[in-house]
Amino acid sequence: MELERIRPTVLRGTFHVYELAALIAAARFVTESAPPDVPAESLDQLRQLLAEYDQQIRHQAAPQAQGWQA
């Protein structure tokens, strides 16, 4: 994983697929089984992040469609 600060409140991350998958899986686990002491606002933010991730991943074209080779 590599993080780069673009602006004071903006980071750009470069992840291997397995690293991103682990982060997304952990976020899904927390939203589905968080203990009662986790603030509702935090869970809502995670749910929004996951919804945005799901939307972005749906818009990604298949690698072969873009001419990439595995």
MOFENTA-V338862 format. One record per backbone hydrogen bond with DSSP energy under -1.0 kcal/mol. NH is the residue of the N-H (numbers start at 0). CO is the residue of the C=O. Records with the same first field share a line. If there is no record, write none. Layout:
NH: CO ; CO
This chain:
1: 13
3: 11
5: 9
6: 9
9: 6
11: 3
13: 1
19: 15
20: 16
21: 17
22: 18
23: 19
24: 20
25: 21
26: 22
27: 23
28: 24
29: 25
30: 26
31: 27
32: 28
37: 34
42: 38
43: 39
44: 40
45: 41
46: 42
47: 43
48: 44
49: 45
50: 46
51: 47
52: 48
53: 49
54: 50
55: 51
56: 52
57: 53
58: 54
66: 63
67: 62
